[in-house]
Amino acid sequence: MGKIRAAITGIHAWVPEYRLTNFELSKMVDTSDEWIMQRVGIKERRILRGEGLGTSDLGVMAVKGLLEKTGTSPAEVELLICATITPDMLFPATANIISDKAGIKNAFSFDLAAACSGFLFALQTGAAYIESGMYRKVIIVGADKMSSITDYTDRTTCPLFGDAAGAVLLEPASGELGVLDHILKVDGSGRKYLHMKAGGSVKPASHETVEAGEHFVYQEGQAV
């Protein structure tokens, strides 16, 4: 028998209905459709609106669509990993909440936080479980409600981010199908150029950090 590979056998994405256009952004911050299009090529971004809605609500829609599309029963799922930097709350894991909302009761689940790289890291982690022979049905979710950490007075960041989720199903495959290889490395020395200033254990949330706007994405765009 050849090496077991992890193949993506299904994919589903979900975005909220509300579209925040460049024109609308130009009313909120000093920018324009032309300025944004020339620099990042984005015309609109989707925003999740509604009281009490979070990243898990994005993720569960992607997961439910994936289960339906692939004909997979929630009971068959053995592992669910959610890549996110905007969890519903610090704990429990948003992956736990997504699993509960999707009716997935027989899997273990956890979050993986690696920002833009998160989905790739989660994909490789899930693939390793498949390749080991431990699991046969693994769901990888990438979901973020970036609007919850975006400063809509900062024109260097607010045009870039929106809210959405995607999910893939990983299953064993043989031959040339599946994840063939990966090269993953990080350089933590660049963290000063792209981070959130407060809200962690180094600088816990306080009235002062909230008033200073330190719970939004901070980015030095040129350096990044």
C-alpha positions in Angstrom: 0.0 0.0 0.0 1.3 3.4 -0.9 1.7 6.4 1.3 -1.6 7.9 2.6 -2.0 11.4 1.5 -4.6 14.0 2.7 -6.8 15.2 -0.2 -9.3 18.1 -0.2 -12.5 16.3 -1.2 -14.9 19.3 -0.6 -14.8 23.0 -0.2 -17.4 25.6 0.7 -17.3 29.3 1.5 -19.7 31.8 3.0 -19.9 35.5 3.2 -22.4 37.9 4.9 -24.9 39.8 2.8 -23.9 43.3 3.7 -21.4 44.9 1.2 -19.2 47.8 2.5 -18.2 49.6 -0.7 -15.3 51.9 -1.3 -17.8 54.7 -1.8 -19.2 54.1 1.7 -15.7 53.9 3.2 -14.9 57.3 1.6 -17.6 58.8 3.8 -16.0 57.3 6.9 -12.3 58.0 6.3 -10.1 60.1 4.0 -10.0 57.7 1.0 -11.6 57.1 -2.4 -12.5 54.3 -4.7 -9.7 55.3 -7.0 -7.1 55.4 -4.2 -8.1 51.9 -2.9 -8.4 50.3 -6.4 -4.9 51.6 -7.4 -3.3 50.2 -4.3 -5.1 47.0 -3.3 -7.6 46.4 -6.1 -10.6 45.9 -3.7 -14.0 47.3 -4.5 -16.0 46.0 -1.6 -15.8 43.9 1.5 -18.5 41.8 3.3 -19.4 42.7 6.9 -21.3 40.6 9.4 -24.0 42.7 10.9 -26.3 41.9 13.8 -26.3 41.8 17.6 -24.4 38.9 19.1 -23.0 37.5 15.9 -19.4 36.4 15.8 -16.8 34.3 13.9 -18.5 31.1 14.8 -21.6 32.2 12.9 -19.5 32.7 9.8 -17.7 29.4 10.4 -20.8 27.3 11.0 -22.4 28.4 7.7 -19.3 27.3 5.8 -19.2 24.0 7.7 -22.9 23.3 7.2 -22.6 24.0 3.5 -19.6 21.7 3.3 -21.3 18.9 5.0 -24.3 19.2 2.6 -22.2 19.5 -0.5 -20.1 16.4 0.3 -22.9 14.3 1.7 -21.0 14.0 5.0 -22.9 13.4 8.3 -21.8 15.5 11.3 -21.3 12.2 13.1 -18.6 11.2 10.7 -16.4 14.2 11.4 -13.4 13.3 13.7 -11.5 16.5 13.9 -12.3 20.2 13.3 -9.6 22.9 13.3 -10.6 26.6 13.1 -7.9 29.1 11.9 -8.9 32.5 13.3 -7.6 35.5 15.1 -11.0 36.9 15.9 -12.4 34.2 18.2 -15.9 34.6 19.7 -14.1 34.7 23.0 -10.7 33.7 24.4 -12.2 30.4 25.6 -13.8 28.0 24.8 -12.3 27.6 21.3 -14.4 28.9 18.5 -13.9 25.5 16.9 -15.8 24.0 19.8 -18.7 26.5 19.3 -18.8 25.8 15.5 -18.9 22.0 16.2 -21.8 22.5 18.6 -23.7 24.7 16.2 -23.1 22.3 13.3 -24.2 19.2 15.3 -20.7 17.7 15.3 -20.6 15.6 18.5 -17.9 12.9 17.9 -14.9 15.1 17.0 -12.3 16.9 18.9 -11.7 20.5 17.9 -9.4 23.4 18.5 -8.4 26.8 17.3 -5.2 27.8 15.5 -4.1 31.4 15.5 -1.7 32.5 12.8 -3.4 35.4 11.2 -3.0 35.4 7.4 -1.0 32.2 7.5 -3.6 30.5 9.7 -5.5 28.4 7.1 -2.3 27.0 5.6 -1.0 26.1 9.0 -4.3 24.5 9.9 -4.4 22.6 6.6 -1.0 21.1 7.1 -1.9 20.2 10.7 -5.1 18.5 9.6 -3.2 16.7 6.7 -0.7 15.3 9.2 -3.6 13.6 11.2 -4.9 12.1 8.0 -1.4 10.9 6.8 -0.8 9.3 10.2 -3.9 7.1 9.7 -5.5 8.4 12.9 -8.4 10.1 11.3 -10.3 9.8 8.0 -12.5 12.9 8.0 -11.1 16.2 9.1 -12.6 19.7 8.6 -10.4 22.8 8.3 -12.2 26.1 8.8 -10.7 29.6 8.1 -13.0 32.2 9.5 -12.6 35.8 10.7 -14.8 38.7 11.7 -12.1 41.2 10.9 -14.6 44.1 11.2 -14.5 43.5 15.0 -10.8 44.5 15.1 -10.7 47.0 12.3 -10.3 50.8 13.0 -12.6 52.5 10.5 -10.7 55.8 11.1 -7.5 54.3 9.8 -7.4 54.4 6.0 -4.2 52.2 5.9 -6.1 49.2 7.3 -9.8 49.5 7.0 -10.0 49.1 3.2 -8.2 45.7 3.5 -10.4 43.6 5.7 -13.9 42.0 5.7 -15.7 39.1 7.3 -16.0 35.6 5.7 -15.4 31.9 6.2 -14.3 28.9 4.2 -14.1 25.2 5.0 -12.6 22.2 3.4 -12.9 18.4 4.0 -9.8 16.4 4.2 -9.9 12.6 3.5 -7.3 9.9 2.8 -6.2 9.4 -0.8 -3.5 7.4 -2.5 -1.3 7.8 -5.6 -0.6 11.4 -6.7 -3.7 12.9 -5.2 -3.6 15.1 -2.0 -1.1 17.3 -0.3 2.3 16.5 -1.7 4.6 18.6 0.4 4.9 21.8 2.4 7.5 24.4 3.4 6.4 26.5 6.4 8.6 28.9 8.3 8.0 32.0 10.3 10.0 35.1 11.3 8.7 36.5 14.6 11.1 39.5 14.4 8.6 41.3 12.1 5.8 41.4 14.7 6.3 45.1 15.4 5.0 45.9 11.9 1.7 44.0 12.1 0.1 43.2 15.5 -2.5 44.2 18.0 -1.1 46.4 20.7 -3.3 45.3 23.7 -5.6 42.6 24.8 -3.1 39.9 25.5 -1.2 38.9 28.7 1.5 41.5 28.2 -0.9 44.4 28.0 -4.4 43.3 29.3 -7.5 45.2 28.3 -8.2 48.3 30.4 -10.2 51.5 30.0 -6.9 53.1 28.9 -6.1 50.6 26.1 -9.7 50.8 24.8 -9.7 54.6 24.8 -6.3 54.5 23.0 -7.7 52.3 20.2 -5.1 49.5 21.0 -7.5 46.6 20.3 -7.5 47.2 16.5 -5.2 45.9 13.9 -2.0 47.9 13.8 0.0 47.7 10.5 3.0 49.5 9.0 1.9 48.8 5.4 5.1 49.6 3.6 7.2 47.5 5.9 4.8 44.6 5.6 
